[in-house]
Amino acid sequence: MILSLGPLRLKNPYLLAPMEAVSDTGFRELCGSLGASLTFTEMVRGASFVRENKATLDLVDTYETAAPVGVQFLTKGPEELQRTIEKFFELRGRPGFEHFRNVKAFDLNFGCPSPENIRIGAGPALIKRTAKMDAIFRTLAQVTKRHDETIAVGVKLRLGMNRLEKERKVAYRLAPAANEHLDFFTMHAKHAAQRGREEADWSALHELRDLVTTRLIGNGGALDAESARKMLRETKVDGVMVARGAIRNPWIFRALSGQGAELPTRDEILDAQSAYLATAKLYGTRQKYLDFHEENFERMLQERR
């Protein structure tokens, strides 16, 4: 089942979510090799990116080739977003940034509920500001397409800042702007005040299906292959973005893409661990990723005893 996101054609409708301290090039390469059709870097703060902060630039570690990769940016408004996109293309033309040419999608983060994001009026704090969001969507599309028409553009958001905004369906008001300007619209079916393990509301995805005519991607609650397929089938979204399910078991993508079993053998885990470490060494992956994935591989090995 091919999924088209504007100019981008994906081999299936199952995507890897951007996740802080998780989504490094080695992990994305593993998920792509197992069948994920599109992967994303962790969130990149536009203000720091424009200043060419090295730690921020290093987050765009887009070296892998197993699947197309996108960059997720966080910005506060259309002006900062324009500077961020322009800086990306400026850097892409410099020596040492050739890996930026692997980027096939831009995604904007309106879902991360960190206090810092809320304090500066970014992330989910923007969802209810319909006119400003329309300007942001328009800027993303226009500036990107002016430089490279092959890059797909979209956003990832939640159902509002809190339960009240969810009940008022403030996120639904963004559908017309999304339909006009974006190639994909990813909804994490929770509001920003909900904790990670609280249940996602898939009924909202079903309601949005009637409003969103661009590609609608669902996120939240796809913890294994069965639940990911169920989301796709029951909500009628065009694609499913997997987060915690991929941390628990990257081989979820193998099952979803019809390439094999969902549970890996111990030998497969050990091979993946070795490949991950080789990639991390090659590209100088930061220690926070190494620590997380080493612990995660060891957990999977223990579960397969």
Secondary structure as GFF3:
##gff-version 3
##sequence-region A 1 305
A	DSSP	beta_strand	3	5	.	.	.	ID=ss1
A	DSSP	beta_strand	8	10	.	.	.	ID=ss2
A	DSSP	beta_strand	14	16	.	.	.	ID=ss3
A	DSSP	alpha_helix	25	34	.	.	.	ID=ss4
A	DSSP	beta_strand	39	45	.	.	.	ID=ss5
A	DSSP	alpha_helix	46	50	.	.	.	ID=ss6
A	DSSP	alpha_helix	54	57	.	.	.	ID=ss7
A	DSSP	beta_strand	69	74	.	.	.	ID=ss8
A	DSSP	alpha_helix	78	92	.	.	.	ID=ss9
A	DSSP	three_ten_helix	98	102	.	.	.	ID=ss10
A	DSSP	beta_strand	103	110	.	.	.	ID=ss11
A	DSSP	alpha_helix	115	119	.	.	.	ID=ss12
A	DSSP	three_ten_helix	123	126	.	.	.	ID=ss13
A	DSSP	alpha_helix	130	147	.	.	.	ID=ss14
A	DSSP	beta_strand	152	157	.	.	.	ID=ss15
A	DSSP	alpha_helix	163	167	.	.	.	ID=ss16
A	DSSP	three_ten_helix	170	174	.	.	.	ID=ss17
A	DSSP	alpha_helix	175	181	.	.	.	ID=ss18
A	DSSP	beta_strand	184	188	.	.	.	ID=ss19
A	DSSP	alpha_helix	202	209	.	.	.	ID=ss20
A	DSSP	beta_strand	215	219	.	.	.	ID=ss21
A	DSSP	alpha_helix	225	235	.	.	.	ID=ss22
A	DSSP	beta_strand	239	242	.	.	.	ID=ss23
A	DSSP	alpha_helix	244	248	.	.	.	ID=ss24
A	DSSP	alpha_helix	252	256	.	.	.	ID=ss25
A	DSSP	alpha_helix	266	283	.	.	.	ID=ss26
A	DSSP	alpha_helix	287	303	.	.	.	ID=ss27
###
